[in-house]
Amino acid sequence: MDLTIEWMEKITMPKITINRAECTSCSTCWSTCPEVFEEDPKDGMSRIVEKYRTGGDPGTGEIPAEHEACAQEAADICPVSIITISG
């Protein structure tokens, strides 16, 4: 892959945040978009899959554009509206 393209993809990766404190563990997000979300076996709440997490925080990350549509769908149907996607 051309380094310029790889650099541009990194810059334009959508940022995603889960307010884990408000998560109800309904499973909607990880059922809708398992490429981005998963259940944390320690507390049963939603988290971002490890390869997309940033700063070691299970509730923040950056996802490739190819997963933005499914992540947005999960955010839109989350019953407590705790998922934010920007950029």
Buried (B, 14 or more C-beta within 10 A) or exposed (E): EEEEEEEEEEEEBBEBBBBBEEBEEEEBBBEBBEBBBBBBEEEEBBBBBEEBBBEEEBBBBBBBEEBBEBBBBBBEBBEEEBBEBEE
